[in-house]
Amino acid sequence: MNQLSAIRAFARVVEAGSFIRAAESLDMPTATLSKLVRELEAHLGVRLLQRTTRRVSVTAEGQDYYEKAGRLLRDLEDIDASFSAARGTPRGLLRVDVGGSTARDVLVPALPAFMARYPDIRIELGVSDRPVNLIGENADCVIRGGPLDDSSLVARHVGDATLITCASPGYLKAHGVPAYPEELRNGHRLVSYVLSSTGRAVPFRFRGDAGSVEIKGGHRLGINESNAHLAAAIAGLGLVQTFSYAAAPALASGALVEVLRAWRPALYPFHVVYPHNRHVTHRLRVFIDWLAEMMPGLLAAGFQELDTDARVEKPATTGRYRVRA
């Protein structure tokens, strides 16, 4: 038995909560991983895991062994990282999870510069708007926007994004351009972003000289993926609130028009997040530092303060706006 391999296999089963997910994360057959864990249990003379047809649970002895073995694995990572850092060449695999529009418009376009700077680092990028279980899915870090509500995670602020409200010219021609947030309650069609974690729609939020306004509920269409959410606005299905970096190409081409600019909500914070009990390897540290260096500019890149009035005009006889054909 290769005891180190067996310890790593056991630790991954504990973290992933499943032999199948653990085997996938270690890129080995499930049967091989299961054999390593059985051999470790036979070597120790104790049952580490309780297996049923539905789930895997950790025994009291297994939990104690996991905590002690985990310290050993982190010490080994520290030793490897110290040699890698001394050579100045971080290397190895990074598993990073990021939301759809942030991957498309911010991270992926910038990755060539990172990979040229660190040619020995490999990246597996998980792209999804759903919440990721960092431990269970063996991700090294997650890039996410919004409030943080998990105290078991370590977060580093890496920039802020601008949220804007926009719609297609066709939609605005048919429904009018709102001058104040409250007008959204009266006949406008809202396309809400729906959180995958809760199934709840994110309210439309506004902040102006007169204070803050929040428009809840009443959406005609809800979407839980950021790229499709933006596509719905371009298709003329209604008003959306989205990130300026995601909408920038459509704003520049005229496919979308920003409205309620004077009521933009507060800046939206972005963080890179990782588990507090996860060792920060040299490769993860340089990636986090690079994000902190680059993300503020990346989140704002490509967005121009377009002149909305170039596409809309306000008739003198009414308080409504009219979109130019």
Wavefront OBJ file of the C-alpha trace (Angstrom):
o trace
v 0.000 0.000 0.000
v 1.161 3.488 -0.852
v 0.167 5.080 2.443
v 0.452 8.676 1.232
v -1.823 7.957 -1.734
v -4.239 6.176 0.592
v -4.324 9.139 2.998
v -4.974 11.555 0.134
v -7.748 9.296 -1.192
v -9.387 9.081 2.234
v -9.147 12.853 2.777
v -10.812 13.558 -0.559
v -13.699 11.197 0.226
v -14.267 13.063 3.494
v -14.167 16.438 1.736
v -16.275 15.415 -1.251
v -18.736 13.277 0.712
v -18.719 10.723 -2.082
v -16.363 8.089 -3.495
v -17.400 9.001 -7.032
v -16.764 12.759 -6.654
v -13.507 12.098 -4.815
v -12.293 9.771 -7.568
v -13.209 12.311 -10.243
v -11.314 15.089 -8.456
v -8.219 12.873 -8.117
v -8.561 11.594 -11.699
v -8.536 7.933 -10.708
v -11.011 5.051 -11.047
v -13.516 4.763 -8.212
v -12.502 1.148 -7.656
v -8.863 2.173 -7.172
v -9.794 4.866 -4.665
v -12.064 2.503 -2.760
v -9.269 -0.090 -2.606
v -6.842 2.490 -1.196
v -9.292 3.448 1.560
v -9.937 -0.202 2.461
v -6.189 -0.855 2.619
v -5.736 2.187 4.880
v -8.483 0.951 7.201
v -6.894 -2.514 7.310
v -3.496 -0.973 8.039
v -4.900 1.104 10.918
v -7.252 -1.600 12.164
v -10.202 0.814 12.438
v -13.254 1.749 10.382
v -12.762 5.264 9.001
v -15.891 5.541 6.861
v -19.399 4.210 7.247
v -20.754 3.258 3.840
v -24.406 2.777 2.881
v -26.098 2.576 -0.499
v -27.109 6.247 -0.193
v -24.261 8.054 1.512
v -20.828 7.972 3.081
v -20.311 9.237 6.635
v -17.171 9.620 8.709
v -16.777 7.622 11.902
v -15.436 9.225 15.070
v -12.089 7.514 14.457
v -12.194 8.645 10.855
v -12.786 12.277 11.830
v -9.865 12.181 14.261
v -7.612 10.591 11.644
v -8.735 13.096 8.983
v -7.827 16.079 11.166
v -4.382 14.683 11.984
v -3.686 13.440 8.463
v -4.888 16.779 7.080
v -2.149 18.552 8.998
v 0.361 16.125 7.489
v -0.871 16.785 3.961
v -0.724 20.556 4.502
v 2.828 20.253 5.840
v 3.818 18.339 2.716
v 2.215 21.015 0.544
v 4.146 23.658 2.487
v 7.400 21.825 1.813
v 6.636 21.502 -1.902
v 5.517 25.127 -2.101
v 8.653 26.382 -0.363
v 10.867 24.742 -2.965
v 8.681 25.982 -5.799
v 8.686 29.512 -4.380
v 12.438 29.417 -3.927
v 12.813 28.655 -7.616
v 10.314 31.392 -8.437
v 8.309 29.028 -10.631
v 4.863 28.225 -9.230
v 3.534 25.126 -10.914
v 0.664 22.681 -10.853
v -3.103 22.653 -11.304
v -5.511 25.383 -10.189
v -9.251 24.701 -10.142
v -11.109 28.014 -10.389
v -14.868 28.595 -10.487
v -16.393 31.771 -11.911
v -19.777 33.071 -13.072
v -20.764 33.008 -16.732
v -20.549 36.654 -17.792
v -17.499 37.273 -15.590
v -15.719 34.382 -17.293
v -16.683 35.526 -20.785
v -16.083 39.252 -20.462
v -13.449 39.616 -17.731
v -11.396 36.572 -16.782
v -10.956 34.564 -19.986
v -9.817 37.554 -22.102
v -7.162 38.318 -19.465
v -5.931 34.740 -18.914
v -3.356 34.779 -21.737
v -1.340 37.357 -19.778
v -1.454 35.244 -16.605
v -0.552 32.019 -18.383
v 2.323 33.721 -20.187
v 3.646 34.986 -16.847
v 3.246 31.561 -15.171
v 3.677 28.927 -17.898
v 3.913 26.019 -15.420
v 0.449 26.636 -13.920
v -2.464 24.726 -15.438
v -6.020 25.976 -14.936
v -9.318 24.113 -14.920
v -12.069 26.703 -15.153
v -15.550 25.862 -13.934
v -18.069 28.307 -15.396
v -21.449 28.466 -13.705
v -23.708 30.911 -11.883
v -24.680 28.307 -9.289
v -23.060 28.290 -5.837
v -20.083 25.938 -5.646
v -19.170 23.727 -2.703
v -15.479 24.572 -2.545
v -14.592 21.576 -0.390
v -16.844 18.997 -1.978
v -16.015 19.981 -5.547
v -12.308 20.435 -4.824
v -12.109 23.980 -6.182
v -9.095 26.013 -5.113
v -10.985 29.295 -5.296
v -14.154 30.943 -6.541
v -14.574 34.403 -8.068
v -17.958 35.799 -7.127
v -19.773 39.091 -6.802
v -22.131 40.228 -4.076
v -22.391 39.897 -0.305
v -20.541 37.109 1.473
v -22.496 35.110 4.040
v -20.308 32.054 4.678
v -17.974 32.558 7.635
v -16.074 29.364 6.797
v -14.548 31.048 3.750
v -11.674 33.472 3.347
v -12.339 36.316 0.916
v -10.168 38.950 -0.719
v -11.764 41.946 -2.369
v -10.564 42.195 -5.972
v -12.662 45.006 -7.443
v -16.087 46.540 -7.956
v -18.454 46.430 -10.906
v -21.037 48.948 -12.071
v -24.635 47.783 -12.343
v -26.785 49.416 -14.991
v -30.412 49.194 -16.064
v -30.973 48.728 -19.770
v -33.302 47.479 -22.493
v -33.412 47.193 -26.254
v -34.440 50.192 -28.398
v -37.419 48.170 -29.625
v -38.649 47.559 -26.111
v -38.242 51.220 -25.148
v -40.051 52.343 -28.286
v -42.996 50.126 -27.379
v -43.106 50.757 -23.629
v -41.431 54.114 -23.106
v -38.258 55.103 -21.294
v -38.706 55.333 -17.524
v -37.569 58.573 -15.937
v -37.827 57.330 -12.345
v -37.485 53.851 -10.788
v -41.108 53.854 -9.542
v -42.276 53.827 -13.141
v -41.097 50.220 -13.408
v -44.093 49.205 -11.293
v -46.507 50.501 -13.910
v -46.672 48.424 -17.063
v -42.983 47.758 -17.622
v -41.729 44.232 -18.246
v -38.868 43.213 -15.981
v -36.440 40.382 -16.662
v -35.134 39.348 -13.262
v -31.934 37.526 -12.400
v -32.888 34.512 -10.260
v -30.428 33.120 -7.710
v -29.742 29.426 -8.298
v -29.161 28.911 -4.578
v -32.590 30.130 -3.458
v -34.776 30.410 -6.554
v -35.503 34.011 -5.588
v -35.343 36.948 -7.951
v -32.803 39.666 -7.194
v -34.672 42.975 -6.728
v -34.000 45.914 -9.017
v -32.091 48.373 -6.820
v -31.575 52.087 -7.406
v -29.790 54.880 -5.591
v -30.198 58.565 -6.354
v -30.164 61.994 -4.758
v -33.608 61.310 -3.306
v -32.516 58.061 -1.639
v -32.686 54.357 -2.418
v -35.478 52.464 -4.169
v -35.986 48.703 -4.441
v -38.383 47.096 -6.920
v -39.290 43.570 -5.845
v -41.245 40.938 -7.683
v -43.487 41.511 -10.649
v -41.068 40.164 -13.234
v -42.467 38.612 -16.359
v -39.380 36.480 -16.943
v -36.792 35.155 -14.511
v -33.425 33.701 -15.593
v -30.703 32.144 -13.427
v -27.746 32.453 -15.837
v -26.027 35.758 -16.551
v -25.386 35.378 -20.291
v -28.969 34.303 -20.995
v -30.192 37.126 -18.753
v -28.417 39.685 -20.924
v -29.580 37.947 -24.129
v -33.179 38.373 -22.992
v -32.725 42.135 -22.829
v -31.153 42.232 -26.294
v -34.109 40.185 -27.578
v -36.478 42.897 -26.360
v -38.079 40.878 -23.582
v -37.812 43.661 -21.017
v -35.618 45.710 -18.717
v -32.665 44.123 -16.921
v -30.112 45.165 -14.367
v -26.732 43.788 -15.331
v -23.024 44.530 -15.127
v -21.705 47.294 -17.334
v -18.803 45.106 -18.497
v -21.270 42.468 -19.745
v -23.514 44.983 -21.514
v -20.689 47.089 -22.995
v -20.647 45.552 -26.518
v -24.433 45.754 -26.820
v -24.425 49.351 -25.571
v -21.696 50.295 -28.048
v -23.554 48.704 -30.973
v -26.911 50.183 -30.008
v -28.495 46.781 -29.279
v -29.109 48.031 -25.721
v -29.758 51.457 -24.234
v -29.057 52.374 -20.624
v -31.909 53.991 -18.693
v -32.129 55.514 -15.211
v -28.424 56.360 -15.276
v -28.849 58.884 -12.467
v -30.226 56.045 -10.329
v -27.451 53.490 -10.712
v -27.158 51.283 -7.611
v -24.079 51.119 -5.412
v -20.969 49.492 -6.816
v -21.089 45.696 -6.708
v -18.103 44.106 -4.918
v -16.219 41.105 -6.276
v -14.141 38.712 -4.166
v -11.924 35.710 -4.672
v -12.933 33.154 -2.077
v -11.275 30.000 -0.728
v -11.807 27.719 2.312
v -10.124 28.840 5.525
v -8.742 25.334 6.084
v -7.325 25.032 2.570
v -3.583 25.525 2.251
v -2.776 28.521 0.036
v -0.246 27.098 -2.390
v 2.263 29.245 -4.221
v 0.257 28.903 -7.442
v -2.973 29.973 -5.705
v -1.233 32.910 -4.015
v 0.152 34.293 -7.290
v -3.255 33.841 -8.934
v -5.020 35.736 -6.144
v -2.403 38.497 -6.253
v -2.818 38.737 -10.034
v -6.598 39.020 -9.681
v -6.217 41.790 -7.093
v -3.868 43.598 -9.466
v -5.934 43.175 -12.631
v -9.600 42.834 -11.678
v -10.377 46.493 -10.861
v -9.447 47.479 -14.389
v -10.933 44.353 -15.936
v -14.328 44.923 -14.332
v -14.449 48.428 -15.821
v -12.775 47.626 -19.155
v -14.710 48.244 -22.338
v -17.479 50.295 -20.772
v -18.016 53.748 -22.188
v -20.307 56.392 -20.790
v -22.501 56.341 -23.880
v -24.803 59.268 -24.541
v -28.222 57.728 -24.036
v -29.872 60.868 -25.350
v -28.371 60.094 -28.751
v -31.051 57.413 -29.118
v -33.992 58.878 -27.187
v -35.748 62.175 -27.244
v -38.217 63.688 -24.810
v -41.310 65.207 -26.422
v -42.110 68.661 -25.134
v -45.748 67.771 -24.536
v -45.313 64.804 -22.193
v -43.130 63.523 -19.399
v -42.362 60.327 -21.304
v -39.426 59.609 -23.566
v -39.656 58.410 -27.132
v -37.064 56.140 -28.777
v -35.905 57.271 -32.174
v -36.567 54.829 -34.970
l 1 2 3 4 5 6 7 8 9 10 11 12 13 14 15 16 17 18 19 20 21 22 23 24 25 26 27 28 29 30 31 32 33 34 35 36 37 38 39 40 41 42 43 44 45 46 47 48 49 50 51 52 53 54 55 56 57 58 59 60 61 62 63 64 65 66 67 68 69 70 71 72 73 74 75 76 77 78 79 80 81 82 83 84 85 86 87 88 89 90 91 92 93 94 95 96 97 98 99 100 101 102 103 104 105 106 107 108 109 110 111 112 113 114 115 116 117 118 119 120 121 122 123 124 125 126 127 128 129 130 131 132 133 134 135 136 137 138 139 140 141 142 143 144 145 146 147 148 149 150 151 152 153 154 155 156 157 158 159 160 161 162 163 164 165 166 167 168 169 170 171 172 173 174 175 176 177 178 179 180 181 182 183 184 185 186 187 188 189 190 191 192 193 194 195 196 197 198 199 200 201 202 203 204 205 206 207 208 209 210 211 212 213 214 215 216 217 218 219 220 221 222 223 224 225 226 227 228 229 230 231 232 233 234 235 236 237 238 239 240 241 242 243 244 245 246 247 248 249 250 251 252 253 254 255 256 257 258 259 260 261 262 263 264 265 266 267 268 269 270 271 272 273 274 275 276 277 278 279 280 281 282 283 284 285 286 287 288 289 290 291 292 293 294 295 296 297 298 299 300 301 302 303 304 305 306 307 308 309 310 311 312 313 314 315 316 317 318 319 320 321 322 323 324 325
